[in-house]
Amino acid sequence: MNRVLLIDTDEGHARALTERLRSRNLTVERVTRVEEAVRLLRSGFLYDLVILDVSQHRQDWLAMIRQLQHASIQSGHPFWCRILCLSRRLTPADFVLKIERIGCRYVFER
């Protein structure tokens, strides 16, 4: 079964997304802060996908994404986790291009 790490501060949204992912036979673990996710990745937990809710535009998401990537690499596993950035708000195109240039994918959730 594939493992997903969900980073989402919105309880209702996280619950709904978790239900949708579990209905597709994915195992989901949720944290509310990037620091918690970094700790899990560094301690060797393997995830096939990290979903990061970037709906709050005031955050330094690029720095947080780099922390997640670095933690995944530091864990010593031969691959680093895939990161999907999801937003429920329209995001400027330059931000989308920046995250895709560093290896992430972006999804606008309606």
Beta strands, then each sheet from edge to edge (+ up, - down):
strand 1: 3-7
strand 2: 27-31
strand 3: 49-53
strand 4: 82-87
strand 5: 105-108
sheet 1: 2+ 1+ 3+ 4+ 5+
end
